[in-house]
Amino acid sequence: MTPDELASVTLKHLQALRTDMGELKAHMTGVEVQLSAMGQQLAGLTTAVYSGKSEMDDFRRRLERIERRLDLADPAH
């Protein structure tokens, strides 16, 4: 193989690698966007869960207060 042929083959391989790297970069950008969206959704779900827990705690306290007022509370063991 002559030096010119070797240079030509090497250039073709480098161009193919550059193309592959460009495609991988574009794919990774899409993955990063999806991962970011999933993180935002997880944060929203976490907030909703803790908000629901807080509301349930409020209902539990109100129910206990009502039971005490009506003398419906279970006796302590």
N, C-alpha and C positions, 0 to 999 in steps of 0.2 A: 504494500500500500504506500502510495507516495505521500509526501508531507501535505500536499494540497488535498488529497482524498481524505487523509486523516483529519485535517482541519475541517473539512466539509462535514464529515460524519460527526465529529465532536460538536460542531455548531448546531447540527440538526438535533442531537441529543439535548444540548443545552436549551434550545428553543422548545422542545417537547417538555422538558422539566419546568421551564418558565410557564408554559401553558397550564401544566398540571398544578403548579403552585398558585397560579391565578384562580383556577377553579376551586381549589381547596380554600383559598382565602375568602372567596365569595360564599362558599358553603359555610365556613366557620362564622362569617358575619350573620348569616341566617340563623345558625344555631345560637349565637349570642343573643339575638333578638328574641328568639323563642324562650331561651333560658331566663332572660330578663322579664318577659311576660309571665312566665310561670312563677317567678319570685314575687311579682306584684300580686298575682292571684293568691298565692300562699299567704302573703301578708294580709290580704283582705279576708281570707277564710279564718286566719288566726284572730283577727280583730272581731269577726262575727262570733266566733266561738266564745271568746272572753266576754263579749257583750252579752251573749245569751246566758253565760254562767252568772254574770252579775245580776241579770234580771231574775234568774231562778233563785239566787240567794235572797233577793228582795222579796220574792213571793214566799219563800220558806220562812223568812222572819215574820212576814205579815200573818201567815197561817199559824205560826207558833203563838203570836200575840193574840190572835182570835181564839185559838184553842184555850189559852190561859184565861182569857176573859169569860169564856163560856164553861170553864172547868171541864174541858174535854181532853186535856192533855193526859197522856199515859203516865201512870205513877212511875216514879224513879225506881230502878232496881237496886 
